[in-house]
């Protein structure tokens, strides 16, 4: 596992209303969601990278209105047997 260190201005941490640790956890979750939504990580890998169980990660996706299943119309047709 890689460790990334980023510098964040004190004003940003203060404006977030979170502790530095809570802010880091939120950023890690946001990155996992972004990579999942872009198709770069599977649901399981994204949940793992965020430090969450799959169901908890799915709840976070729902809270942010990110679809768990993101199929193109032709893929949907194929899945239901119309293609």
Secondary structure, DSSP 8 states (H G I E B T S, - for coil): ---------HHHHHHHTS-HHHHHHHHHHHHHHHHHHTTSS-HHHHHHHHT--HHHHHHHHHHTT--S----HHHHHHHTT--
